[in-house]
Amino acid sequence: MVGKLIFRILFALTMVLAAAGSLAADVIVLKSGRRIEAWAVEERGDRVYYETPDGRVGLPKRLVERIERNDAMPRWGEAGASATADLPAADLPALGDADVQGVIEGGEINRELLGQLEREAEGGSEAARLRAAAGHVLVARLLAERNDPAGASESLRRALRYLPNHPVLLLHLASLEAEQQRYAAALDRLR
């Protein structure tokens, strides 16, 4: 009797752990290069099924290159899960500069200071170009927080005028373009 009880407890525990494991985030990599973050991914016959916030989805297995298994939950709906959430900071040391911090005052853009930073950068030093780019990154962050990916994209394009081919800025701009379903523009930035 005790053996059956222990068996049932172990079986129930195993089922709970298996169910929890099936909720782990996976990435379905399509042959086109697109990556789909999903959970409860399963292969059945000639189709791959997965869960998204919008429900269960299936797609032909012939489109799938591979499935990357992961132990983390998808970040949909979390604060900061958007491509616009974590615009570059550590890569632009001028973001800590007091003059640059003044570009955003009380949640508003100080256009006068931003213009001044741009004028200094036009014929100025590397440090002046870095400050102008950093100012535009701060504006992009603010606009991203306000769910304005188009405005954030424009600010990053302006930052790139002062730091052309900056990999972190290009990557974030590509993410913003993809978020706006401007895939060709995103691809151009990644190239």
Beta strands, then each sheet from edge to edge (+ up, - down):
strand 1: 25-30
strand 2: 35-44
strand 3: 47-52
strand 4: 55-60
strand 5: 64-69
strand 6: 104-105
strand 7: 108-109
sheet 1: 4+ 3- 2+ 1- 5+
sheet 2: 6+ 7-
end
